[in-house]
Amino acid sequence: MLCEREAMAHWQLAVGAAPVDESSLSGRAKLVLELLREHGASFFADLQRDARLLGAQVEQALAELVAHGLVTSDSFVGLRTLVMPSDKRNKLRRKNRDPIDDAGRWSLTRRPRPVEANAGALAAPHVEHIARVLLRRYGVVFRKLLEREDGLPTWRELVYVLRRLEARGEVRGGRFVSGFSGEQFALPEAATALRKTAKSPGRERVAISAVDPLNLAGILTPGEKLPRLPGNRVLFEGGVPIAAQSGGDIRFLRELEPAEQWEVKNLLIRRGQPASYVVPHGPATMNG
């Protein structure tokens, strides 16, 4: 999970982090866990010395503890190292540089504690925080939109907060996206942007990763859903998916001329600037 440190407690409470059954851990993982509990945050070399294990064995133990949500590191370097392919690791080691040495300290993860509600709070603090995050993320929030979101409070809890925000004048309620039943709520600036877009939709083409929260193909738009895998990508034109890359293959979701197919393919496979390509009216061109 990636989130701002000050928001960690909110998301942990939302996910409902359950206690880990430590009896299922391997002996080496239990040993490293006890060392961290005894000595606190520790560098890899210290853990290896105190545990009297080989470096690879300590790495396996840390990987197991990280997978169970029990341990984290000071930086992303440590987590990246644990999932780094062995051939890349060996190449770095031949240069007398092991990335695990740059990971900083390893420490126990903080366990969630209930956050005290402030006077005038709309609901439990973590529910209100997540409702506001969803509004900032999507601009418009309704039940169908959150179909793929994991670890959220129930829609019943969220809609209670959204109604209170509407009563305060912070958001607007109404029918902003046609074709979907139920209540919808929007930030004022999002509602204004939607009205403007409806008058002049344009032909902007934007390619995004399938793991992006904005991959709503098959949810808000007709057609199949695109699996949320890192290698998959989807290309939108005017907010409508027109092509997708999945499993190394490119599928065109509408009929395109051969020249357009070539341009669309290049937009999907170019990843340097995934959201900066605009196709204006008239002859098709690409601008980076």
C-alpha positions as CSV (number, residue, x, y, z in Angstrom):
1,M,0.0,0.0,0.0
2,L,1.2,3.5,-0.9
3,C,-0.2,6.5,1.0
4,E,0.8,9.6,2.8
5,R,2.2,8.8,6.3
6,E,-0.3,11.1,8.0
7,A,-3.2,9.2,6.3
8,M,-1.8,5.7,7.1
9,A,-4.1,5.2,10.1
10,H,-7.2,6.0,8.1
11,W,-6.4,3.5,5.4
12,Q,-5.4,0.8,7.8
13,L,-8.7,1.1,9.6
14,A,-10.5,1.0,6.2
15,V,-8.8,-2.1,5.1
16,G,-9.4,-3.7,8.5
17,A,-5.9,-5.0,9.0
18,A,-6.4,-8.2,10.9
19,P,-3.7,-9.7,13.3
20,V,-1.3,-12.0,11.6
21,D,-1.2,-15.6,12.7
22,E,2.6,-15.7,13.5
23,S,2.5,-19.5,14.0
24,S,2.3,-19.7,10.1
25,L,5.7,-17.9,9.8
26,S,8.9,-19.8,9.0
27,G,11.5,-20.2,11.8
28,R,13.8,-17.7,10.1
29,A,11.0,-15.1,9.8
30,K,10.1,-15.6,13.5
31,L,13.8,-15.1,14.4
32,V,14.1,-11.9,12.5
33,L,10.8,-10.6,13.8
34,E,12.0,-11.2,17.4
35,L,15.2,-9.4,16.7
36,L,13.3,-6.4,15.4
37,R,11.1,-6.4,18.5
38,E,14.1,-6.6,20.8
39,H,16.4,-4.1,19.1
40,G,14.0,-1.9,17.1
41,A,14.8,-0.6,13.6
42,S,17.9,-2.4,12.4
43,F,20.2,-2.3,9.3
44,F,20.4,-5.5,7.2
45,A,24.0,-6.2,8.3
46,D,22.9,-6.1,12.0
47,L,20.1,-8.5,11.4
48,Q,22.3,-10.8,9.5
49,R,24.9,-10.8,12.3
50,D,22.4,-11.2,15.2
51,A,20.5,-13.9,13.4
52,R,23.6,-15.7,12.3
53,L,22.1,-16.4,8.9
54,L,23.3,-16.1,5.3
55,G,22.3,-12.9,3.5
56,A,19.9,-14.7,1.2
57,Q,18.2,-16.3,4.2
58,V,17.7,-13.0,5.9
59,E,16.3,-11.6,2.7
60,Q,13.8,-14.5,2.5
61,A,12.8,-13.9,6.1
62,L,12.3,-10.1,5.4
63,A,10.3,-10.8,2.2
64,E,8.0,-13.2,4.2
65,L,7.5,-10.6,7.0
66,V,6.8,-7.8,4.4
67,A,4.3,-10.0,2.6
68,H,2.4,-10.4,5.9
69,G,2.5,-6.7,6.6
70,L,4.6,-7.0,9.7
71,V,7.8,-5.3,8.5
72,T,8.7,-2.4,6.3
73,S,11.9,-0.4,5.4
74,D,13.0,3.2,5.5
75,S,12.9,3.5,1.7
76,F,11.6,2.0,-1.4
77,V,15.0,0.5,-2.1
78,G,14.5,-2.3,0.3
79,L,11.2,-3.3,-1.1
80,R,12.4,-3.1,-4.6
81,T,15.4,-5.2,-3.8
82,L,13.2,-8.0,-2.4
83,V,11.4,-8.3,-5.7
84,M,14.4,-7.6,-8.0
85,P,15.1,-10.5,-10.5
86,S,18.1,-12.5,-9.5
87,D,20.0,-11.8,-12.8
88,K,19.9,-8.1,-12.1
89,R,20.9,-8.6,-8.5
90,N,23.9,-10.7,-9.6
91,K,25.0,-8.1,-12.1
92,L,25.0,-5.4,-9.4
93,R,26.9,-7.7,-7.0
94,R,29.6,-8.2,-9.6
95,K,30.2,-4.5,-9.4
96,N,30.6,-4.8,-5.6
97,R,27.3,-3.1,-5.0
98,D,24.4,-5.0,-3.3
99,P,21.2,-2.9,-3.3
100,I,20.1,-4.4,0.0
101,D,22.9,-2.3,1.6
102,D,21.1,0.9,0.5
103,A,17.8,-0.1,1.9
104,G,18.3,1.7,5.2
105,R,16.7,0.2,8.3
106,W,14.1,-2.5,8.6
107,S,11.4,-2.0,11.3
108,L,8.0,-3.2,12.5
109,T,5.0,-1.6,10.8
110,R,2.8,0.6,12.9
111,R,-0.5,-1.1,13.8
112,P,-3.7,1.0,13.3
113,R,-5.3,2.7,16.3
114,P,-8.7,4.4,16.2
115,V,-8.5,8.1,15.3
116,E,-10.4,10.4,17.6
117,A,-13.2,12.3,15.9
118,N,-13.0,16.1,16.0
119,A,-16.0,18.2,17.0
120,G,-18.4,18.5,14.1
121,A,-17.0,15.4,12.3
122,L,-19.3,14.0,9.6
123,A,-18.6,10.3,10.5
124,A,-15.8,8.1,11.7
125,P,-12.6,10.0,10.7
126,H,-11.3,7.4,8.3
127,V,-14.7,7.3,6.5
128,E,-14.8,11.1,6.1
129,H,-11.1,11.1,4.9
130,I,-11.7,8.4,2.3
131,A,-14.9,10.1,1.0
132,R,-12.9,13.3,0.5
133,V,-10.1,11.4,-1.2
134,L,-12.5,9.8,-3.7
135,L,-14.0,13.2,-4.5
136,R,-10.6,14.6,-5.2
137,R,-9.6,11.6,-7.3
138,Y,-12.7,11.3,-9.5
139,G,-14.5,14.7,-9.2
140,V,-17.8,12.8,-9.3
141,V,-18.6,9.9,-7.0
142,F,-21.4,7.3,-7.3
143,R,-21.7,3.6,-6.4
144,K,-20.9,2.1,-9.8
145,L,-17.7,4.1,-10.1
146,L,-16.3,2.4,-7.0
147,E,-16.9,-1.2,-8.3
148,R,-13.1,-1.9,-8.6
149,E,-12.0,-0.1,-5.5
150,D,-10.7,-2.4,-2.7
151,G,-10.6,-1.8,1.0
152,L,-13.2,1.0,1.1
153,P,-15.9,1.7,3.7
154,T,-19.4,0.5,2.6
155,W,-21.3,2.7,0.2
156,R,-23.9,3.2,2.9
157,E,-21.2,4.8,5.1
158,L,-19.8,6.9,2.3
159,V,-23.1,8.2,1.1
160,Y,-23.9,9.4,4.6
161,V,-20.8,11.6,4.5
162,L,-21.5,12.7,1.0
163,R,-25.0,13.8,1.9
164,R,-23.7,15.8,4.8
165,L,-21.1,17.5,2.6
166,E,-23.9,18.4,0.2
167,A,-25.9,19.9,3.0
168,R,-22.9,22.0,4.0
169,G,-22.5,23.2,0.4
170,E,-19.1,21.6,-0.1
171,V,-20.3,19.2,-2.9
172,R,-23.3,19.1,-5.2
173,G,-25.8,16.3,-5.6
174,G,-27.5,15.5,-8.9
175,R,-27.3,13.5,-12.1
176,F,-23.9,14.3,-13.5
177,V,-23.2,11.0,-15.4
178,S,-26.2,9.6,-17.4
179,G,-26.9,5.9,-17.5
180,F,-26.3,5.1,-13.9
181,S,-28.9,4.8,-11.1
182,G,-28.5,6.0,-7.6
183,E,-27.2,9.2,-6.0
184,Q,-24.3,11.1,-7.5
185,F,-22.1,13.7,-5.8
186,A,-19.6,16.1,-7.4
187,L,-17.1,18.8,-6.4
188,P,-18.3,22.2,-7.8
189,E,-15.3,22.5,-10.1
190,A,-15.9,19.0,-11.4
191,A,-19.5,19.8,-12.2
192,T,-18.4,22.9,-14.1
193,A,-15.8,21.0,-16.0
194,L,-18.3,18.3,-17.0
195,R,-20.7,20.9,-18.4
196,K,-17.9,22.5,-20.4
197,T,-16.8,19.1,-21.8
198,A,-20.4,18.2,-22.8
199,K,-20.5,21.3,-25.0
200,S,-17.2,20.7,-26.7
201,P,-15.9,17.1,-26.0
202,G,-12.8,17.4,-28.2
203,R,-10.6,14.5,-29.4
204,E,-7.9,14.4,-26.8
205,R,-6.2,11.0,-26.8
206,V,-4.7,9.8,-23.5
207,A,-3.0,6.5,-22.8
208,I,-2.9,5.2,-19.3
209,S,-1.8,2.1,-17.5
210,A,-4.5,-0.5,-16.7
211,V,-3.6,-0.2,-13.0
212,D,-4.5,3.5,-13.0
213,P,-7.7,4.2,-11.0
214,L,-8.9,6.0,-14.2
215,N,-9.1,2.6,-16.0
216,L,-12.9,2.6,-16.0
217,A,-13.2,0.8,-19.3
218,G,-16.1,-1.7,-19.0
219,I,-17.4,0.1,-15.9
220,L,-18.4,3.6,-17.1
221,T,-18.0,2.8,-20.8
222,P,-19.4,-0.1,-22.9
223,G,-17.3,-3.2,-23.6
224,E,-15.1,-5.6,-21.6
225,K,-13.0,-4.6,-18.6
226,L,-9.3,-4.5,-19.1
227,P,-7.4,-6.6,-16.4
228,R,-5.5,-4.4,-14.0
229,L,-2.0,-5.7,-14.8
230,P,1.1,-3.5,-15.0
231,G,1.8,-4.4,-18.7
232,N,-1.7,-3.6,-19.9
233,R,-2.6,-0.1,-21.2
234,V,-5.7,1.6,-22.6
235,L,-6.1,4.6,-24.9
236,F,-9.0,7.0,-24.6
237,E,-10.2,9.5,-27.1
238,G,-12.5,12.1,-25.7
239,G,-12.9,9.9,-22.6
240,V,-14.0,6.8,-24.6
241,P,-11.6,3.8,-24.9
242,I,-10.6,3.2,-28.5
243,A,-7.7,0.7,-28.1
244,A,-6.2,-1.5,-25.5
245,Q,-2.9,-3.4,-25.0
246,S,-3.3,-6.7,-23.1
247,G,-0.8,-9.6,-22.9
248,G,1.4,-7.9,-25.5
249,D,-1.4,-7.7,-28.1
250,I,-3.2,-4.5,-29.2
251,R,-7.0,-4.6,-29.7
252,F,-8.8,-1.8,-31.5
253,L,-12.2,-1.2,-29.8
254,R,-13.6,0.7,-32.8
255,E,-13.0,0.7,-36.5
256,L,-10.0,2.8,-37.4
257,E,-8.2,3.6,-40.7
258,P,-4.8,2.0,-41.2
259,A,-3.0,5.3,-40.6
260,E,-4.9,5.8,-37.4
261,Q,-4.1,2.3,-36.3
262,W,-0.4,3.0,-36.6
263,E,-0.7,6.2,-34.6
264,V,-2.9,4.6,-31.9
265,K,-0.4,1.7,-31.6
266,N,2.5,4.1,-31.1
267,L,0.5,6.0,-28.4
268,L,0.0,2.8,-26.5
269,I,3.5,1.5,-26.6
270,R,5.2,4.8,-25.8
271,R,5.4,5.2,-22.1
272,G,7.7,8.2,-21.5
273,Q,4.8,10.7,-21.4
274,P,1.7,8.5,-21.2
275,A,-0.8,11.4,-20.8
276,S,0.5,14.1,-23.0
277,Y,-0.6,13.2,-26.5
278,V,-3.4,15.3,-28.1
279,V,-4.9,14.8,-31.5
280,P,-6.6,18.0,-32.6
281,H,-9.4,18.3,-35.2
282,G,-8.3,17.9,-38.7
283,P,-5.4,15.7,-40.0
284,A,-4.2,13.3,-37.3
285,T,-0.9,14.3,-35.7
286,M,0.9,13.6,-32.5
287,N,2.2,16.3,-30.1
288,G,4.5,15.4,-27.2
